């Protein structure tokens, strides 16, 4: 079965407050990640997360690197704009084109689910963003996932600077609807058509064998260990998973 890595954008409980004071992007994405994980498991899809602790900060590039061995990486967000009236759905996809199909499926699913009063100015878009410093991905999570050859998306669930969208995203019932819609789109992408069943999440132990390492070791084995440590909430310093 396919493997999907979910990334709740941003950490903590009070990151990116919306136009409605009770809304914080970090809370919405964490809650949505939980619902989406459950829905994907119901389709038989294996699901991982970049952080198991809401308050743990992991560098964007390192979160992208964690997609190694997965078939898809999804980073969950809501956006912000200088004008309150902006409320489109934006899906950022890889420059290489490997995420074009799933970007379209997810974009339409989110758009149809939120469907804010069928406003003629309400739409979805799929887009890329290139860094001005080099011919590479602008966003760290997409850059990290590209480094390990995994299709990745940043899903901006409209704008929390828009009152209507912010109010909609504050409701748990709506986030559950989003999770169902997104899981269905992801299942379709992988060619899974059967009706989802109730998922029972079981604890799983994964054993990773590394060569003996010591102070001063360098290379891919060190980098793999650093990625595992970061995923468990430990800090590897400002350099992140650099293999040193």
N, C-alpha and C positions, 0 to 999 in steps of 0.2 A: 504493500500500500504506500501511497505518497506520504511525504513528510513535510510539514509546514512549520516554520519558525515564526512566532508572533512577537512583536516588539511594541510594548506600550510606550508611546512617545513621552519622554520626560519623566522625572522621578519626583517623589515627595507628594505632599497633599495640597500644596498651594502654589503650583507653577502655572503661570499664564491665566490670570483671572479673566473671566468673560465680562460682557457688558451687564450681565446679571450677577450680582455679587456672590451668590452661592456657587457659581460655576468656576471650576478650575480644570484646565485641559488635562493635567496629570491625573486627576480623579476620574474623569470621563474615560480616558484611554485605558486605565487600569481596570475599571469595571467592565468596559466593552471587551477587553482581552479575555477576561474570565468567561463571559457568555460565549464569545466566539470559539474559544478553546473547547467548551462543552459541545457546541454544535458540530464542530469539525470531528471530534471524537465519535460522535454519533454516526457519522458517515464512514467510520473506520479509518479515518486519516490520523496518522501519528502527528502529535503536536508537541512542540517545544516552545519555551519562552526565553527571552534574552535576560530577564531578571526575575528571580523568585521572591525578591523583597522589594516592596514598593518604594522604599526610601534609599535604595542602593543606586548610586550613579555609575553608569558604565559609558565610556566614551563611544560616540556614534560609530566610528570606524570599527572599533572592536566588536560592537553589536552586530555589524554587518558580517564580520569575519566568522561569527558564531554560526552563520548559515551553512558553513562547510558540511557537506553530507546531507543537506536538506534539498527539497525540490522547489521550495518557494519561501520567500521572506516577505512578511507584511508588517510595515510600521504604521501604527495607528495614531492619528492626530486630529486636531481641529485647527483652523487657520485664523489669522487676524488681519485686519485691514484698517486703513485710516478713515474709511467711510463706513457708517453703520449699515448701509444698504447692500453691501457686497455679501452674497450668500451662495455662490456656486460651489459645486463639489470639484475638487482638483485632485487628480491622481498623477503623481510623479513616477515616471518609469525609466528604465535604463536607456542610456544613449545607444546601446548596441542593438536595441529592438527586440531582445529576447523576452521582454515583458509586455509587448504590445497587446497580445490577446487577452491576458488576464487583466490588464489595466482597463480595457474596454468593458469586460464583464463586470468587474468590481464597480467601475464608475457608474454604469447604468443601474446596477443593483442598489447602490447607495442613493442615487438620484430618485429612483422609483420609490424607494422605501420612505425617504424623507418627504418628498412630494409636497413642498411647502405651498399649499393653496393653489397649485398649478399656475403659479406666477409665470408670466411669459419671459421674465428676466432670470428665471431660475433654470440653471442648466448644469451639465457636467462637462469636464474637459480632461483629456489625458495629455500629458506634456513631459518634456525632458528639460533639464537645466544643466548647462555646462559651466564649469568653473572658468573664470577669466584668467586664472593663473596658468592653466594647462588644459590640454584637450582631455579632460576627465570629468567624472561626475562632480557636481557641485556639493551634493549632500553626502556626508560621511557614511551613513548607513548603506546607501546605494553603492558608494565606492568600495566599501568593505565586502559587500555581497558580490560585486563584480569581480573582486580579486579572487574569490573562490568559485566563480562561474555559476552563481545561483541567481535566477530571476528574482527581482525585488521591487517592491512598490512602497511609496509613501502615500497613504490614503488620508487626505484632508477632508474630514466630514463637515464641510461647509465652514462658516466663519463664526467664532464665538463673540465677535464684535457686532454681530447682527442679533437683535433681540429675539426675533422669531426662531432663528436657528439655535441660539443659545438656550432658549426656553425648551425647545424640543429635545436637545441633547441632555438636558438636566433630568429627564424622566427615565427611570430604569426600564419601564415598559417599552419605551421607544428604543433603548439600546439593545434590548432583547430582540426586537424586530430587526434591527440592523444586523445583529449577529446571525440570525436565521437567513437573512437575505444574502449576506456576504458568504456564509458557509455554503449556501446553495450554488452561488457563482463559482466558488473555488472548486466545489465538487464537480460542477459542469466542466470546468477547465481540465480536470483530471479524468474526465470521461466517466464519472461515477453518477449513475442515474437512479439507483435504488433509493427507496424512501428511507430516511435516516431512522435509526432505532435509538432507544434510550441508552446513552453511554454510561458505562461503569468504569471510572478511572481507577486504575490499579497502580500501585507503587512499582516502579521498575528500577532495577539496579543495572547501571552500565559500567563495565570494567574497561579501562583504558590502560594498556601496557606501554610504559615509557622506558627508555634506557636509563641506567643510573645517571643522575645529574648531580652536579656539585657546584659550589660557588665558582663563578667564572665561566661556566658552560655557555655555549652560544649555539644558535641554529634553530631549525624547524621544531625539534623536540622541545626546546625551551619555550618557543612561541606557543606550541600546543598546550603546554602546561600553564602558561600565563593566561591563555584564553579560558581554560577550565577554572582557574582561580578567579578571574574577573567575573565569570558566570556565577560563581558562588558568593560574590559580594566583596572579595578582597581587592585591594588596590595594588596595582603594579607600577605605581608612580605615574608621572606625567607622560612618559613615553608609551605607556600602554603595553600591548603585546608586541614587543619589538625583537624578540628572540635573543635578547642579551641578558 
